[in-house]
């Protein structure tokens, strides 16, 4: 595929719904307020900045699907996102488009939590693991957080026990439950959304080739044979 035929990041973003500017870095939270029953002022401040009823910020025009330097996805890769949720989540560009879709459904916290868990799994420094685990708990598990994800009571109890001594796998069960939720609930709507259909060029049929058009054209009716001249009357 020629570079000119590949969809650029900005054009993908514009086709989708426009793009949002990079969010401003959040204030560093208190590392001691991870407990779900905590009333730390930093969580209260977060809650005042945004809540379930607050409309997400409108996207801006220049946010690319991938950071500078990463190759844009080909049309074939984009179309593969509609065939497998795993393929979508393995693609950096796919995750960004899916996140934009979830933002419109007010459920962006699901993929943000999943991504935070993936980052935690790659951490090897014990101190950094503990710090990141507590940040994840504050942001997505605590009942005081405006970005709390939906977990059942069993998984929530597992997470609370794991937080006694955090490891890179503290949130594995919670991450799996949210991944399953996105797969079963959000992904089917994403595949059928105008956002994805526009990117994958599924909303309009491709024009038929000249050869196909010629073969499908109705053939001209066969010319009828000329009537024979009447025979001469008998003498």
C-alpha positions, -999 to +999 in steps of 0.1 A: +000+000+000+014+034-010+020+059+018-005+082+001-032+056+004-027+051+041-050+070+064-032+097+083-037+102+120-054+135+117-077+124+089-087+094+110-094+115+139-114+140+118-134+112+103-142+097+136-155+127+155-127+151+158-099+148+184-094+161+218-062+179+230-039+161+253-053+163+288-035+184+314-016+163+339-036+156+370-024+168+403-004+142+421-027+125+447-019+117+483-004+083+484-021+074+516-057+077+505-061+045+486-086+030+510-122+030+498-134+045+531-109+073+530-121+109+530-089+125+519-092+160+505-074+152+473-102+128+463-128+154+472-110+178+449-111+153+421-148+148+426-154+185+422-136+186+389-158+161+372-186+137+380-210+112+363-232+141+352-205+163+337-202+164+300-168+153+286-146+179+271-153+183+234-124+169+212-101+193+194-089+192+158-053+182+160-049+152+183-034+123+163-044+087+168-009+078+177+021+097+192+044+113+168+068+088+152+044+058+152+032+044+118-005+050+110-027+020+107-035+006+073-070+002+061-066-036+065-056-032+101-086-009+108-110-034+092-095-061+114-106-043+145-142-051+136-133-089+134-118-093+168-118-074+201-084-088+209-070-073+177-085-040+185-070-040+220-036-051+207-034-021+184-023+012+198-043+031+173-073+008+178-072+014+216-072+052+210-101+051+186-120+028+210-112+051+239-127+080+219-158+060+214-161+051+251-157+087+260-188+095+240-206+068+261-193+081+294-174+049+301-138+059+292-127+049+327-130+012+317-102+013+291-082+038+312-083+013+341-073-016+317-043+004+304-032+014+339-032-023+349-011-031+318+014-005+328+015-018+363+024-053+350+054-040+333+068-023+364+096-041+382+106-017+409+088-027+442+084+009+454+070+020+420+047-010+420+032+000+454+028+036+444+012+029+411-011+003+426-024+028+452-029+054+424-050+028+404-070+020+435-077+057+441-087+064+406-107+034+396-116+012+427-124+036+455-161+043+459-152+080+463-137+083+428-157+098+400-140+073+377-149+042+397-153+011+375-180-014+379-168-045+398-188-072+416-183-076+453-162-108+450-136-091+428-136-060+449-128-081+480-100-098+462-085-064+453-088-051+488-069-082+501-042-078+474-037-041+484-022-052+517+009-061+498+006-047+462+022-066+433+021-061+395-008-085+395-029-070+422-057-060+398-056-091+375-091-103+383-106-068+382-088-061+349-102-093+334-138-084+345-136-050+329-121-064+297-150-088+295-174-060+302-160-039+273-160-070+250-196-079+256-211-045+261-192-017+244-174-035+215-206-046+196-218-010+197-184+003+186-183-020+156-218-008+145-211+028+152-207+055+125-173+062+141-159+028+132-178+024+099-165+056+086-129+047+095-133+012+080-151+026+049-180+003+055-207+029+053-207+031+015-203+003-011-172+004-033-180+012-070-180-017-093-151-021-117-158-013-154-154-050-163-179-060-137-203-033-148-200-044-184-207-080-175-237-071-154-252-049-182-283-065-199-275-079-233-293-064-263-322-084-275-315-107-305-327-094-338-357-112-351-353-129-384-368-110-414-402-125-425-400-146-455-416-133-487-451-148-493-451-176-518-467-169-551-503-180-555-507-212-575-514-207-612 
